[in-house]
Amino acid sequence: MTLFLIAALALVQGVPASEEATYKDCTSLVKSDAQKAVSTASAWRLRGGGSLARVCLGLAYSELGRWAPAATAFEQAARAAETSQDPRRSDFWVQSGNAWLAADDAAKALTAFDAALATTSLSPELRGEVHLDRARAHVAAGNLASGRADIDKGIELVGKDPFAWYLSAALAIREGNMARANADAAKSVTLAPDDPNVLLQAGTIAGTTGDIALAKQRYAQVVKLAPSSEAGRAAQAALLASNQPAPAEAPEEEEEEEEE
């Protein structure tokens, strides 16, 4: 939700002062009272609020975890912006795509990301991030080859983003390419050495490829950085499992010789 909100707050540039004020008032409700924000945005939309009313509605639904209505609201904002050739339409499509991903609808997410990439208003950096988003949608739909193509394009455009290498490592595991998984995980650690999720993934890959010492080191880093997080708990469990002695094999019972 924070990413949605930050992105949306940046969209008020170049809009009439009254619309900007209404938008800011609406989005300020998203964190404090999301349900009221839904009502406020809906009423504003009925008064002719346009794209920003729909964006605020999408933010409010997102805060409530109602991903499909959120995605629909962002999509409606994007379509309205397409009609007026509003340069913000690419942002709205990206928000819609991410909400559809959260709603587990990869097909609709792909449609939204395709629409975002078809616009001419994306900077190279943002275009790279959308390729990464579309890669997630392709993988969710089971299209690993298309996902790989998008991740590689994303790395080309935003190679300094540790998430690009994190996604690439995750996909490499599914592709059965553990050498690439290990290399990409190491790259993500270099770029984000204090990210618990990055370290957890790197530890898991190291353990899978036989480097138990490195795996334990990565897990210990995660536990130290974020012991109460989901990643921290997973790392702690992995450390405990790695320190357990292998179960002793039960001795085979000698077959009794049959008496003649």
Backbone as numpy.savetxt, mean C-alpha at the origin, in Angstrom:
# Nx Ny Nz CAx CAy CAz Cx Cy Cz
-5.27 6.56 5.76 -6.07 7.75 5.76 -5.22 9.01 5.76
-4.11 9.03 6.46 -3.28 10.23 6.50 -2.82 10.60 5.09
-2.43 9.59 4.29 -1.98 9.87 2.95 -3.10 10.47 2.11
-4.31 9.95 2.27 -5.44 10.51 1.55 -5.63 11.96 1.94
-5.57 12.23 3.24 -5.86 13.56 3.73 -4.80 14.55 3.28
-3.53 14.15 3.36 -2.45 15.04 2.92 -2.60 15.35 1.44
-2.88 14.32 0.65 -3.03 14.53 -0.78 -4.19 15.46 -1.08
-5.30 15.24 -0.39 -6.48 16.03 -0.66 -6.33 17.48 -0.24
-5.63 17.71 0.86 -5.45 19.08 1.33 -4.63 19.89 0.35
-3.82 19.22 -0.44 -3.00 19.91 -1.42 -3.79 20.30 -2.66
-5.03 19.85 -2.76 -5.81 20.07 -3.97 -6.55 21.40 -3.98
-6.49 22.15 -2.90 -7.30 23.36 -2.81 -6.69 24.53 -3.55
-5.45 24.40 -4.03 -4.83 25.50 -4.74 -5.57 25.79 -6.03
-5.84 27.04 -6.29 -6.46 27.44 -7.53 -7.97 27.34 -7.54
-8.62 27.06 -6.42 -10.07 26.99 -6.37 -10.60 28.26 -5.73
-11.86 28.62 -5.98 -12.42 29.83 -5.37 -12.29 29.80 -3.85
-12.13 30.99 -3.25 -11.92 31.06 -1.80 -13.05 30.43 -1.03
-14.29 30.64 -1.47 -15.44 30.08 -0.74 -15.42 28.56 -0.80
-15.08 28.00 -1.96 -15.03 26.55 -2.09 -13.87 25.99 -1.27
-12.75 26.71 -1.26 -11.61 26.27 -0.46 -11.96 26.24 1.02
-12.66 27.28 1.48 -13.05 27.34 2.89 -13.99 26.19 3.24
-14.96 25.93 2.36 -15.91 24.84 2.60 -15.18 23.50 2.63
-14.22 23.35 1.72 -13.46 22.11 1.66 -12.65 21.90 2.94
-12.00 22.95 3.40 -11.20 22.83 4.61 -12.08 22.52 5.82
-13.25 23.16 5.88 -14.18 22.88 6.98 -14.63 21.42 6.94
-14.90 20.95 5.73 -15.38 19.56 5.57 -14.29 18.56 5.96
-13.07 18.77 5.47 -12.01 17.81 5.75 -11.57 17.87 7.21
-11.78 19.00 7.87 -11.41 19.08 9.29 -12.28 18.16 10.13
-13.47 17.83 9.60 -14.37 16.93 10.32 -13.97 15.47 10.17
-13.17 15.17 9.14 -12.87 13.77 8.82 -12.26 13.05 10.01
-11.31 13.67 10.68 -10.66 13.03 11.82 -11.50 13.13 13.09
-12.19 14.25 13.28 -12.91 14.44 14.54 -14.27 13.76 14.56
-14.96 13.74 13.42 -16.30 13.14 13.35 -16.57 12.74 11.91
-16.06 11.57 11.53 -16.15 11.14 10.14 -17.59 10.99 9.66
-18.46 10.51 10.56 -19.85 10.33 10.15 -20.50 11.68 9.84
-20.19 12.68 10.64 -20.71 14.03 10.38 -20.11 14.57 9.09
-18.85 14.24 8.82 -18.22 14.67 7.57 -18.94 14.07 6.37
-19.41 12.83 6.49 -20.18 12.21 5.41 -21.44 13.04 5.13
-22.14 13.41 6.19 -23.36 14.19 6.04 -23.06 15.57 5.45
-22.00 16.19 5.94 -21.62 17.52 5.47 -21.25 17.49 3.99
-20.43 16.51 3.60 -20.01 16.40 2.20 -21.18 16.07 1.29
-22.08 15.22 1.76 -23.25 14.84 0.96 -24.14 16.05 0.73
-24.35 16.84 1.77 -25.17 18.04 1.64 -24.51 19.04 0.70
-23.21 19.19 0.82 -22.47 20.10 -0.05 -22.57 19.64 -1.51
-22.46 18.34 -1.73 -22.56 17.80 -3.08 -23.92 18.11 -3.69
-24.98 17.97 -2.89 -26.33 18.24 -3.37 -26.52 19.73 -3.69
-25.71 20.58 -3.04 -25.78 22.02 -3.32 -24.91 22.40 -4.52
-24.36 21.40 -5.19 -23.52 21.68 -6.35 -22.05 21.81 -6.02
-21.60 21.08 -5.01 -20.22 21.19 -4.53 -19.14 20.74 -5.49
-19.47 19.96 -6.49 -18.48 19.57 -7.47 -17.48 18.53 -6.96
-16.30 18.52 -7.59 -15.30 17.49 -7.31 -14.85 17.48 -5.86
-14.61 18.66 -5.27 -14.07 18.68 -3.91 -15.07 18.16 -2.89
-16.35 18.35 -3.13 -17.36 17.78 -2.23 -17.26 16.26 -2.25
-17.04 15.71 -3.44 -16.93 14.26 -3.57 -15.63 13.75 -2.95
-14.55 14.54 -3.08 -13.29 14.15 -2.45 -13.45 14.08 -0.93
-14.09 15.10 -0.36 -14.29 15.09 1.09 -15.15 13.91 1.50
-16.15 13.60 0.69 -16.99 12.44 0.98 -16.16 11.16 0.94
-15.26 11.06 -0.04 -14.39 9.90 -0.12 -13.46 9.78 1.08
-12.94 10.91 1.53 -12.07 10.90 2.71 -12.84 10.44 3.95
-14.07 10.92 4.08 -14.88 10.55 5.24 -15.19 9.06 5.24
-15.59 8.53 4.08 -15.86 7.09 3.99 -14.59 6.28 4.26
-13.44 6.79 3.79 -12.17 6.10 4.03 -11.87 6.03 5.52
-12.10 7.12 6.21 -11.84 7.15 7.65 -12.71 6.14 8.38
-13.90 5.88 7.85 -14.81 4.91 8.44 -14.53 3.48 7.97
-13.56 3.33 7.08 -13.25 2.00 6.56 -14.27 1.50 5.56
-15.05 2.39 5.01 -16.06 2.01 4.00 -15.44 2.25 2.63
-14.62 1.29 2.22 -13.74 1.52 1.08 -14.47 1.59 -0.26
-15.47 0.77 -0.47 -16.17 0.82 -1.76 -16.89 2.15 -1.97
-17.66 2.66 -0.98 -18.25 3.99 -1.16 -17.20 5.08 -1.31
-16.08 4.95 -0.60 -15.00 5.93 -0.73 -14.46 5.92 -2.16
-14.20 4.72 -2.70 -13.67 4.62 -4.05 -14.63 5.21 -5.07
-15.92 4.96 -4.85 -16.93 5.50 -5.76 -16.95 7.02 -5.72
-16.85 7.58 -4.53 -16.84 9.04 -4.39 -15.62 9.65 -5.09
-14.44 9.05 -4.89 -13.24 9.55 -5.57 -13.37 9.41 -7.08
-13.96 8.30 -7.51 -14.15 8.08 -8.95 -15.09 9.14 -9.53
-16.16 9.45 -8.81 -17.07 10.50 -9.27 -16.37 11.85 -9.36
-15.49 12.12 -8.39 -14.71 13.36 -8.43 -13.81 13.38 -9.66
-13.21 12.23 -9.96 -12.31 12.15 -11.12 -13.07 12.36 -12.42
-14.25 11.74 -12.53 -15.03 11.87 -13.76 -15.51 13.32 -13.95
-15.90 13.96 -12.86 -16.31 15.37 -12.95 -15.13 16.23 -13.38
-13.95 15.91 -12.86 -12.75 16.66 -13.22 -12.34 16.39 -14.67
-12.59 15.17 -15.16 -12.31 14.86 -16.56 -13.13 15.75 -17.48
-14.39 15.95 -17.12 -15.28 16.74 -17.95 -14.77 18.17 -18.12
-14.24 18.72 -17.05 -13.75 20.10 -17.09 -12.25 20.19 -17.36
-11.61 19.04 -17.66 -10.17 18.97 -17.89 -9.37 19.55 -16.72
-9.89 19.30 -15.52 -9.23 19.75 -14.30 -7.95 18.93 -14.10
-6.79 19.57 -13.95 -5.54 18.81 -13.82 -5.49 17.93 -12.57
-6.40 18.18 -11.62 -6.42 17.36 -10.40 -7.02 15.98 -10.63
-7.53 15.74 -11.82 -8.22 14.48 -12.07 -7.30 13.27 -11.85
-6.02 13.42 -12.13 -5.10 12.30 -11.92 -5.02 11.94 -10.44
-5.01 12.96 -9.57 -4.98 12.69 -8.12 -6.25 11.95 -7.68
-7.37 12.38 -8.22 -8.64 11.74 -7.84 -8.68 10.28 -8.29
-8.15 10.02 -9.50 -8.12 8.64 -9.98 -7.22 7.77 -9.10
-6.10 8.32 -8.67 -5.19 7.56 -7.81 -5.86 7.25 -6.47
-6.56 8.24 -5.91 -7.27 8.00 -4.65 -8.34 6.92 -4.82
-9.03 6.97 -5.95 -10.05 5.95 -6.21 -9.41 4.58 -6.33
-8.30 4.49 -7.06 -7.63 3.20 -7.22 -7.18 2.60 -5.91
-6.60 3.41 -5.05 -6.15 2.90 -3.76 -7.31 2.47 -2.88
-8.42 3.19 -2.97 -9.59 2.79 -2.19 -10.17 1.48 -2.73
-10.17 1.31 -4.05 -10.65 0.04 -4.61 -9.74 -1.11 -4.20
-8.43 -0.85 -4.12 -7.52 -1.89 -3.62 -7.86 -2.27 -2.20
-8.13 -1.26 -1.36 -8.49 -1.53 0.03 -9.81 -2.28 0.12
-10.66 -2.10 -0.89 -11.95 -2.80 -0.93 -11.83 -4.17 -1.58
-10.59 -4.60 -1.90 -10.33 -5.90 -2.52 -10.98 -6.04 -3.89
-11.03 -4.95 -4.64 -11.56 -5.00 -6.01 -10.43 -4.59 -6.95
-9.58 -5.55 -7.30 -8.41 -5.27 -8.11 -8.78 -4.79 -9.51
-9.85 -5.32 -10.07 -10.24 -4.94 -11.43 -10.58 -3.45 -11.51
-11.37 -2.97 -10.55 -11.73 -1.55 -10.56 -10.53 -0.67 -10.21
-9.65 -1.20 -9.37 -8.42 -0.46 -9.05 -7.58 -0.28 -10.31
-7.45 -1.33 -11.10 -6.68 -1.24 -12.34 -7.28 -0.20 -13.29
-8.59 -0.17 -13.38 -9.25 0.82 -14.24 -8.91 2.24 -13.79
-8.94 2.46 -12.49 -8.64 3.79 -11.96 -7.18 4.17 -12.19
-6.26 3.24 -11.95 -4.84 3.55 -12.16 -4.53 3.75 -13.64
-5.18 2.98 -14.50 -5.02 3.18 -15.94 -5.45 4.59 -16.33
-6.56 5.05 -15.76 -7.07 6.39 -16.06 -6.09 7.46 -15.57
-5.49 7.23 -14.40 -4.53 8.20 -13.87 -3.31 8.29 -14.78
-2.82 7.14 -15.23 -1.64 7.12 -16.08 -1.92 7.68 -17.47
-3.18 7.69 -17.87 -3.56 8.23 -19.18 -3.56 9.75 -19.20
-3.54 10.39 -18.02 -3.52 11.84 -17.96 -2.11 12.36 -18.22
-2.01 13.64 -18.49 -0.71 14.24 -18.77 -0.23 15.11 -17.61
-0.94 15.10 -16.50 -0.63 16.02 -15.41 0.25 15.41 -14.32
0.62 14.15 -14.46 1.45 13.50 -13.44 2.93 13.84 -13.65
3.60 14.20 -12.57 5.05 14.39 -12.64 5.70 13.01 -12.78
6.96 12.95 -13.22 7.62 11.64 -13.33 7.61 10.88 -12.02
7.80 11.59 -10.89 7.81 10.92 -9.59 6.44 10.33 -9.27
5.39 11.12 -9.47 4.05 10.61 -9.19 3.67 9.50 -10.16
4.11 9.61 -11.39 3.84 8.54 -12.36 4.49 7.24 -11.89
5.70 7.35 -11.34 6.37 6.16 -10.82 5.59 5.55 -9.67
5.05 6.38 -8.78 4.27 5.86 -7.66 2.99 5.19 -8.14
2.37 5.73 -9.19 1.15 5.11 -9.71 1.48 3.76 -10.35
2.63 3.65 -10.99 3.04 2.35 -11.52 3.18 1.33 -10.39
3.69 1.76 -9.26 3.79 0.85 -8.11 2.40 0.46 -7.60
1.49 1.44 -7.56 0.12 1.13 -7.15 -0.53 0.15 -8.12
-0.32 0.40 -9.42 -0.93 -0.49 -10.40 -0.32 -1.89 -10.32
0.96 -1.96 -9.96 1.59 -3.27 -9.78 0.90 -4.05 -8.68
0.57 -3.38 -7.59 -0.14 -4.06 -6.49 -1.48 -4.60 -6.97
-2.16 -3.81 -7.81 -3.45 -4.26 -8.32 -3.29 -5.45 -9.25
-2.26 -5.42 -10.11 -2.01 -6.55 -11.00 -1.72 -7.82 -10.20
-0.89 -7.70 -9.18 -0.54 -8.88 -8.37 -1.78 -9.39 -7.64
-2.60 -8.47 -7.13 -3.84 -8.89 -6.45 -4.77 -9.64 -7.40
-4.69 -9.27 -8.69 -5.53 -9.94 -9.69 -4.87 -11.21 -10.23
-3.66 -11.51 -9.75 -2.96 -12.71 -10.20 -2.13 -12.53 -11.45
-1.95 -11.27 -11.89 -1.17 -10.99 -13.09 0.27 -10.63 -12.70
1.08 -11.63 -12.38 2.42 -11.37 -11.87 3.33 -10.74 -12.92
3.21 -11.14 -14.16 4.07 -10.58 -15.20 3.80 -9.08 -15.39
2.52 -8.71 -15.40 2.17 -7.29 -15.53 2.60 -6.52 -14.30
2.48 -7.16 -13.13 2.94 -6.53 -11.91 4.43 -6.27 -11.94
5.21 -7.23 -12.46 6.65 -7.06 -12.55 7.00 -5.90 -13.49
6.30 -5.81 -14.62 6.57 -4.72 -15.56 6.32 -3.36 -14.91
5.23 -3.25 -14.14 4.93 -1.98 -13.48 5.93 -1.67 -12.37
6.33 -2.67 -11.61 7.31 -2.43 -10.54 8.64 -1.98 -11.14
9.08 -2.63 -12.21 10.34 -2.24 -12.82 10.27 -0.81 -13.37
9.11 -0.44 -13.90 8.94 0.95 -14.37 8.94 1.91 -13.18
8.30 1.50 -12.10 8.29 2.33 -10.90 9.69 2.53 -10.36
10.49 1.47 -10.33 11.88 1.57 -9.86 12.68 2.52 -10.74
12.40 2.46 -12.04 13.09 3.35 -12.98 12.80 4.82 -12.68
11.56 5.11 -12.26 11.14 6.49 -12.04 11.37 6.96 -10.60
11.22 6.06 -9.64 11.35 6.44 -8.22 12.23 5.43 -7.49
13.43 5.28 -7.99 14.34 4.29 -7.43 14.81 4.58 -6.02
14.56 5.80 -5.54 14.95 6.14 -4.17 13.84 5.86 -3.16
12.72 5.36 -3.64 11.61 5.01 -2.76 11.81 3.58 -2.25
12.04 3.40 -0.94 12.27 2.04 -0.44 11.09 1.11 -0.67
9.87 1.70 -0.77 8.68 0.87 -0.97 8.73 0.18 -2.34
9.37 0.83 -3.32 9.49 0.21 -4.64 10.28 -1.09 -4.55
11.38 -1.06 -3.81 12.23 -2.25 -3.65 11.56 -3.28 -2.75
10.81 -2.80 -1.76 10.05 -3.70 -0.88 9.04 -4.50 -1.70
8.29 -3.80 -2.55 7.32 -4.48 -3.41 8.01 -5.44 -4.37
9.14 -4.99 -4.91 9.86 -5.84 -5.85 10.34 -7.12 -5.18
10.83 -7.00 -3.95 11.29 -8.19 -3.22 10.12 -9.13 -2.96
8.98 -8.56 -2.56 7.80 -9.40 -2.29 7.35 -10.15 -3.53
7.37 -9.46 -4.67 6.96 -10.11 -5.92 8.00 -11.16 -6.34
9.27 -10.86 -6.12 10.32 -11.83 -6.48 10.14 -13.15 -5.74
9.67 -13.07 -4.49 9.40 -14.30 -3.73 8.34 -15.11 -4.44
7.27 -14.44 -4.87 6.18 -15.15 -5.55 6.63 -15.69 -6.90
7.61 -15.02 -7.50 8.13 -15.48 -8.79 9.14 -16.62 -8.61
9.51 -16.90 -7.36 10.49 -17.93 -7.09 11.92 -17.50 -7.36
12.14 -16.18 -7.43 13.46 -15.64 -7.70 14.05 -15.11 -6.40
14.59 -16.01 -5.59 15.06 -15.62 -4.27 16.32 -14.78 -4.32
17.12 -14.93 -5.37 18.31 -14.08 -5.50 17.90 -12.62 -5.65
16.89 -12.38 -6.49 16.42 -11.00 -6.66 15.71 -10.52 -5.39
14.96 -11.40 -4.76 14.26 -11.02 -3.54 15.26 -10.54 -2.49
16.35 -11.29 -2.35 17.37 -10.94 -1.36 18.04 -9.61 -1.70
18.36 -9.42 -2.98 19.03 -8.19 -3.41 18.11 -6.98 -3.24
16.85 -7.13 -3.62 15.92 -6.01 -3.53 15.59 -5.68 -2.08
15.49 -6.70 -1.23 15.24 -6.47 0.19 16.41 -5.72 0.81
17.63 -6.09 0.41 18.81 -5.40 0.92 18.81 -3.93 0.50
18.37 -3.67 -0.74 18.29 -2.29 -1.23 17.27 -1.50 -0.43
16.14 -2.11 -0.12 15.11 -1.40 0.65 15.61 -1.09 2.05
16.40 -2.00 2.63 16.97 -1.75 3.97 17.97 -0.58 3.91
18.75 -0.52 2.84 19.70 0.59 2.68 18.97 1.92 2.65
17.81 1.97 1.98 17.06 3.21 1.83 16.19 3.53 3.05
15.79 2.50 3.79 14.92 2.71 4.96 15.38 1.80 6.10
16.54 2.10 6.69 17.12 1.20 7.70 16.35 1.14 9.01
15.41 2.05 9.21 14.64 2.07 10.46 13.17 1.72 10.25
12.83 1.18 9.11 11.44 0.82 8.84 11.21 -0.63 9.28
10.34 -0.85 10.28 10.13 -2.21 10.80 9.66 -3.21 9.75
8.77 -2.78 8.85 8.25 -3.70 7.84 9.32 -4.09 6.84
10.15 -3.12 6.47 11.26 -3.40 5.55 12.23 -4.39 6.19
12.56 -4.16 7.45 13.49 -5.04 8.15 12.90 -6.43 8.35
11.61 -6.50 8.64 10.96 -7.80 8.83 11.02 -8.61 7.55
10.70 -7.96 6.43 10.75 -8.67 5.15 12.16 -9.15 4.85
13.14 -8.28 5.09 14.53 -8.64 4.82 14.96 -9.82 5.69
14.51 -9.83 6.94 14.83 -10.94 7.83 14.22 -12.25 7.35
12.98 -12.18 6.93 12.30 -13.39 6.45 12.98 -13.96 5.21
13.35 -13.06 4.29 14.02 -13.51 3.07 15.40 -14.08 3.39
16.12 -13.43 4.31 17.43 -13.95 4.69 17.32 -15.34 5.29
16.32 -15.53 6.15 16.12 -16.85 6.75 15.77 -17.89 5.71
14.93 -17.51 4.75 14.50 -18.44 3.70 15.67 -18.87 2.83
16.62 -17.95 2.63 17.77 -18.27 1.78 18.94 -18.85 2.57
18.73 -19.11 3.87 19.73 -19.82 4.66 20.65 -18.97 5.51
20.49 -17.64 5.45 21.36 -16.77 6.27 20.67 -16.51 7.60
20.73 -17.49 8.50 20.01 -17.42 9.77 20.54 -16.29 10.64
21.84 -16.07 10.63 22.43 -15.01 11.46 21.89 -13.64 11.06
21.84 -13.38 9.76 21.32 -12.10 9.28 19.83 -11.99 9.59
19.10 -13.10 9.44 17.67 -13.08 9.73 17.44 -12.68 11.19
18.19 -13.29 12.11 18.04 -12.96 13.53 18.41 -11.50 13.80
19.43 -11.01 13.10 19.84 -9.62 13.28 18.71 -8.68 12.87
18.09 -8.95 11.71 16.99 -8.11 11.23 15.80 -8.17 12.17
15.46 -9.38 12.63 14.33 -9.52 13.55 14.58 -8.76 14.85
15.81 -8.84 15.35 16.14 -8.13 16.59 16.02 -6.62 16.41
16.37 -6.13 15.23 16.22 -4.71 14.95 14.75 -4.30 14.97
13.91 -5.12 14.40 12.47 -4.83 14.38 11.92 -4.76 15.79
12.27 -5.75 16.61 11.78 -5.81 17.99 12.24 -4.58 18.77
13.47 -4.15 18.52 14.00 -2.97 19.21 13.29 -1.70 18.77
13.01 -1.58 17.46 12.40 -0.37 16.92 10.92 -0.24 17.22
10.19 -1.35 17.10 8.73 -1.27 17.23 8.20 -2.54 17.89
8.49 -2.74 19.18 8.11 -4.00 19.84 6.61 -4.26 19.89
5.80 -3.21 19.94 4.35 -3.40 20.07 3.62 -3.42 18.75
4.34 -3.19 17.66 3.70 -3.17 16.34 3.45 -4.58 15.84
2.67 -4.69 14.79 2.43 -6.00 14.19 3.73 -6.61 13.69
4.58 -5.76 13.09 5.88 -6.24 12.63 6.74 -6.69 13.80
6.69 -5.94 14.90 7.47 -6.30 16.08 7.05 -7.63 16.67
5.75 -7.86 16.71 5.26 -9.13 17.26 5.65 -10.30 16.35
5.58 -10.07 15.04 5.96 -11.12 14.09 7.45 -11.43 14.21
8.26 -10.39 14.37 9.70 -10.59 14.51 10.02 -11.33 15.79
9.34 -10.99 16.88 9.56 -11.68 18.15 9.21 -13.16 18.04
8.10 -13.44 17.36 7.70 -14.84 17.17 8.74 -15.58 16.32
9.27 -14.91 15.31 10.27 -15.54 14.46 11.56 -15.82 15.24
11.93 -14.89 16.10 13.12 -15.09 16.92 12.94 -16.27 17.87
11.78 -16.35 18.48 11.52 -17.46 19.40 11.56 -18.78 18.66
10.97 -18.80 17.46 10.95 -20.04 16.68 12.37 -20.44 16.26
13.19 -19.44 15.92 14.53 -19.76 15.45 15.43 -20.26 16.57
15.05 -19.95 17.81 15.87 -20.38 18.96 15.41 -21.71 19.55
14.33 -22.25 19.01 13.83 -23.53 19.50 14.67 -24.66 18.93
15.05 -25.63 19.76 15.80 -26.77 19.22 14.92 -27.60 18.30
15.54 -28.19 17.32 14.78 -29.04 16.40 14.20 -30.22 17.17
12.97 -30.61 16.88 12.37 -31.73 17.60 13.15 -33.03 17.37
13.39 -33.74 18.44 14.13 -35.00 18.32 13.28 -36.04 17.62
13.93 -36.78 16.77 13.19 -37.81 16.06 12.96 -39.00 16.99
11.76 -39.52 16.95 11.45 -40.68 17.78 12.25 -41.88 17.29
12.84 -42.61 18.21 13.62 -43.79 17.79 12.72 -44.82 17.12
13.26 -45.38 16.08 12.48 -46.40 15.38 12.42 -47.66 16.22
11.22 -48.20 16.28 11.06 -49.43 17.05 11.61 -50.61 16.26
12.38 -51.38 16.96 12.93 -52.55 16.28 11.82 -53.56 16.03
11.85 -54.03 14.84 10.83 -55.02 14.50 11.16 -56.33 15.21
10.14 -56.84 15.84 10.36 -58.11 16.50 10.43 -59.23 15.49
11.44 -60.04 15.73 11.54 -61.17 14.82 10.43 -62.17 15.09
9.85 -62.62 14.03 8.78 -63.58 14.20 9.39 -64.93 14.62
8.79 -65.50 15.60 9.27 -66.80 16.04 8.82 -67.87 15.02
9.78 -68.70 14.75 9.42 -69.76 13.82 8.60 -70.82 14.50
